[in-house]
Amino acid sequence: MALLNLEQISKHYTQGEHIVKALEDVDLEVDKGEFAALVGPSGSGKTTLLNVVGGLDAPSHGKVILDGTDLTALREAACSDFRLFQIGFIFQAYNLVPVLSALENVELVMVLQGRAAAERRERAAHYLEMVGLSKLLDRRPSALSGGQQQRVAVARALAAGPRLVLADEPTANLDSENASALLEIMHRLSHDEGVTFLFSTHDPRVMERAERIITLRDGRIVGDERVPERQHKQ
């Protein structure tokens, strides 16, 4: 059974007298626990599609159904609440709060969720340990490398307990060693936690680890390949 269903998703923008069709009639199903990558040239609609899936941008037409809930039918406040509990985000720019420690950055979404302080701290420490940062809990982002900051972002996304994690070019600023380590961590967590990952990427390293590669071109899906033998790749 699909966790995510996209039905006839279109997204159009107006630029002067022109209409830009960023997405056009996209249909897609993503199952629970999938480790899938959206690929395609710049301007193909990858980031726009992630933003629509995450409820950050409303489609011009169509439905986004996540775990039985139609996000496109929700009012803004209800969509924000749903996103807070059901969807995690990992961005290329990390988006960590500079004045907060690694532990506090991971706790931040859980604060918004209203979780108790003891539970927040326990979950934050647990996920930071899972991404290999158990000895760096008190460090601020400025004292962490780029790879370490992105690991904090992964821990933050997962600690909130989402069903779906959306990752927009998460390895773009990382060297090969850090990118490979991060992908291994996310792949393992995907299967251990049953969390669905959907990436937007140009990175061949992500494509090599993805279990499903969905190709976009000019706002349309033009390819969809599952690679089942990668499901147990270490």
N, C-alpha and C positions, 0 to 999 in steps of 0.2 A: 504493500500500500504506500502510495506517495505521501511524503511529508509536505512537499511543496508542489502546488499546481499553478501554472501560469496559463491563462486562457485568453488568447487573442490580444496580447498586450501590445499597444502602440503608444509611442510618445512623440509628439510633434512640438517643435518650437517655432516661433516666429522671429525671423531676423529681417527687419525692414519689411520689404514687400515679399520676402521669400518664406516658405514653410520648409523647415528642416525636419525630415523624418528620421529621428534618432533610433526609434524602434518601430517595427511594422509587423503586426500580426504574429507575435511570438507565442508559440505554444510550447510548454515544457513541463515535464514532471521530474522531480528529484526525490529519490527514496531516502528513508531514514538511514543515517550512517554513511552515505555516499561521500566520496572525496573527489569532487568534480571541479574542473577548470573551464572557465569561459576564455576562449582564445580568439584572436583575430587582429587585423591591423588597427592602428590608431583611427579613431572615428567610427569603428564598427558598431559601437553601442554597448560595450562590455560594462563600463562604469555606470552608464545610465541604467542598464538592466539591474545591476546590483543595488543602485539607489532606489529603484522602483520596488524590487523584492523586499528591501529593508524598510519600506515605508517612509523613506526620506524624501521621496519625490512621487507625486501621484501620476499614474498613467493617463494619457488622453483618452484611452479606451481599453477595456478589458478588465480581468479580475486577477488578483493575487491571493491565493488561498493557502494559508499555512496552518497545518494541523487542523483543518476543518473550519478555520476562521477566515472570512473574506476581509482582508485588510482594506481593500478599496471601498468597502461599505462602512468603515468605521469613521467617526468624527476624529478630528485632530488629536484631542486629548486622549480618547480611547485608543487610538493607534499608537500614540506615544507610550502609554502604559503597557500595551501588548508588546511593543518592541523592547521595552525595558526588561521584560521577563523572558521573552522567547527568542530574541535575536542578539547575537554578539557581533561586534565589528572589530576588524583588524585593518588598520590603514597603513599606507606606505610611509607616512610621516610620524608614526608611532602615537602622536597625540597624548603624550603623558603630561601631567601637571608638574611643572618644574620645581615647585616648592614642596611637593609631597615625596615621601620615600617610596621605594618600590612596593612595600607592603601597603602603604596608604593609597597608592595609585590603584592597586588591585581591589582594595576595599571600596573604592569610590562608587562604583555602580551598585554595589550591595547596600551602601548607605541610602542611595536613592530608592532602592527596593524596600527599605524599611527593616532590613534584617538586624537582629540584635548584635551588639558590639562583639561579644564573645564568638558568635557564629561567623561574623565577618572575618575576624582575625584568624580563626581556625581555617576557614576555607582559603583565605588569601595565602597563608603560610603553606598550606597543602599544595596549591597549584604552583606557587613559586618553587617549591621543592620539585614538583613534577617537571618543570622546565629547567631545572638545574641551577636555581638561584637561591637556594636555602641559606647561603652564607652572606647574601647581599641584601637582606630584607630592609635594612635601614638606609641604604644608599639612595640618594636622589638621582634623577636622570642624568644630570651633568657629570656624575661620577661613574656612569655606566657606558660601556661601548654601545655602538649601534645595534649589534647583535643581541646584547643583553637587554637593551631597551625594547626591542621587538619581542623578546621572550616575556618581558613584563606585560606587554600588550596582549600577548596570547593568554597568559595567565588571567589577566583582567577579563578578557572575553569569556573564558570558560568558567571562572569562579562564579559568575552570575547565574549559571545553570541554564544556558540557552538550548533550544532545540536545534537552532541553525546558526552557524557562524559564517559571516560574509567577510572575505579577505580581499581587499583591493590592492593588487601589486605588493604583497607583503614582503617579498624578497628583493625588491628593486634596489634598495640602498645597501644591500649586504654583499660581502664577498662570498666566494664559492663555499668556503668552509662553514661560515655562519649560516648561509642559506640552506645548505644541506642538513646541518644540525637542526635548524628550525623546522624544516619540512619533515624530518624524521620524527620530531616531537609532536607536530600536529597530526601526522599520519597515525602515530601510536595512540594519541589521545582520542582521535576520531573513532578508532575501533574499541578502545578500552571504555570510553564514555558513551558511545553510541551517538555522538554528535555529528551532524551533517555539516560538511564544509563545502562552500562554493567560492572559488577563487576567480578573480579577474587578473589575467596575467599575460605578459609577453615572454616570460622567463622559461627557457627550455628546461631548466631544472625542475620547475613546477610541473610542466607537462610530462616529464619523465616519471614523476611520482603519482600523477593523477590517475585515478581508476576510471575516470570518464572525461572525455574531452569534447566540449561543445563549442563549435566554431561559429562565430558571428561574422557577417559581412554586410555592410550597408543596412544595419538594423534588423537583419533577418538571420535565423539559424540556417546554416547551409551544411552543417555536418554534426554528427552526434555519434561518438564511438566509445563503447565501454571496453575496458582493458582488465578483465576479471583476474588475470594472473598476478596483477599488482596488489591485490587485496591483502596478500600475506607477505609482501616484500618487506624485508627488514632494512 
